[in-house]
Amino acid sequence: MGRMAVIVLCWCALSLAACSGKGAQELFETAQFEEKQNNLEHARKLYEEIIAKHPQSELVTKAKERLNALPAK
């Protein structure tokens, strides 16, 4: 029984480690929410984070479009 508990704990730890970062979709949704709340600086940072951390995501194009649509700083 003790060995099984260790295996389960290791599996849980590895699963949580893999999910620790925010994905591109979550960042994009948060950025859209921030735009709606008129928190444009935070939205800008989130769009930039998508571009920097998720360059292969299909959301990079949309993030760049939203950045270009935001008023200048």
N, C-alpha and C positions, 0 to 999 in steps of 0.2 A: 504493500500500500504506500509506503514512503517513497519508493522509486516512482510510482505513478504520479504522486503529488509534485515531485521535482520536475517531471516531464511536463505536466500541465502548467506549472509556474513558468518554466522556460518558454513554452509555447506562447503563453500570455504576454510575457515580456517582449518577445520578438514581434508579436503582432502589434503591440502598442508602439514599439519603436518604429515600425514601418509606417504607421499612420500619424506620426507626430507632427509632420509639417502640413501646412494648409495647401491644398491642391489648387490648381488654376481656376477650376470652376467655383470653388468657395471664395477665392480672392476676388474673382470677377463679380460674383453676386454681392459681396460685401462692398465693393467699389461702387456698384450701381446704387446700393442702398445709401451710401455716403453722399453720392451725387444728389439723390432725392432729398436728403437732409441738408443740402447746401454746404456740406463739409468737403469742399472741392480739393483742398490740399491733401486730405487723407485719401480721397478717391484717386488723386494723381499718383500718390505714393504706391497705392495698391496696384494700379495699372502698370506702373513701372516695375513693380515686383514680379508681376506675371511675365513681363517681357524678359526680365533678367533671370528668373529662376525656372521658368517653364518655356524655354525658347521653341520647343517642339510642339507646344500646344496649339490647337486650332483657335484658341482664344487670343493668341498674340495679335492677330490682325484686328480683332475687335477692340482689344485693349489700346492698340495704337490709334485706331479711329476715335475712340473715346478721348484719349489724351489730346488729339488734335482738335476735338470739339470743345474742350474745356477752355474757358477764358484764360488769357495769359496771367501769370502770377502778378 
